[in-house]
Amino acid sequence: MGERKVSVVKGEKAKKEFFDNLLKDIEALEIMLTNGMIETGITRIEAEQE
């Protein structure tokens, strides 16, 4: 599993950087949706087999 590190965004520069990155992620998601790059019709349960 992954590790999550959560912190409060302090300062205008940090807030701007956060929102700039968020907008880039949303733009990338929009491109993926527009171009059919997200798999549909198949359900995966993400279970590891050992």
C-alpha positions as CSV (number, residue, x, y, z in Angstrom):
1,M,0.0,0.0,0.0
2,G,1.0,3.6,-0.3
3,E,1.8,6.2,2.3
4,R,-0.2,9.4,2.6
5,K,1.3,12.6,3.8
6,V,-1.2,15.4,4.4
7,S,-0.3,18.9,5.3
8,V,-1.9,22.3,5.3
9,V,-1.0,24.6,2.4
10,K,0.4,27.7,3.8
11,G,1.3,30.9,2.0
12,E,0.1,32.3,-1.3
13,K,3.0,30.8,-3.3
14,A,2.2,27.3,-2.0
15,K,-1.5,27.7,-2.7
16,K,-0.9,28.9,-6.2
17,E,1.4,25.9,-6.9
18,F,-1.2,23.5,-5.4
19,F,-4.0,24.9,-7.6
20,D,-1.8,25.0,-10.7
21,N,-1.0,21.3,-10.3
22,L,-4.7,20.6,-9.6
23,L,-5.7,22.3,-12.8
24,K,-3.1,20.4,-14.8
25,D,-4.4,17.1,-13.3
26,I,-8.0,18.0,-14.3
27,E,-6.9,19.0,-17.8
28,A,-5.1,15.6,-18.1
29,L,-8.2,13.8,-17.0
30,E,-10.3,15.8,-19.5
31,I,-7.9,14.7,-22.3
32,M,-8.1,11.1,-21.2
33,L,-11.9,11.2,-21.2
34,T,-12.1,12.9,-24.5
35,N,-9.8,10.5,-26.2
36,G,-11.4,7.3,-24.7
37,M,-8.2,6.5,-22.7
38,I,-10.1,5.3,-19.7
39,E,-11.2,1.7,-19.8
40,T,-14.9,1.0,-19.7
41,G,-17.0,-2.1,-19.6
42,I,-14.6,-4.2,-17.5
43,T,-14.8,-4.4,-13.7
44,R,-11.6,-5.0,-11.9
45,I,-11.3,-5.7,-8.2
46,E,-7.6,-5.0,-7.9
47,A,-7.0,-8.2,-5.9
48,E,-3.5,-9.6,-5.7
49,Q,-3.0,-13.3,-6.2
50,E,-0.3,-15.0,-4.1
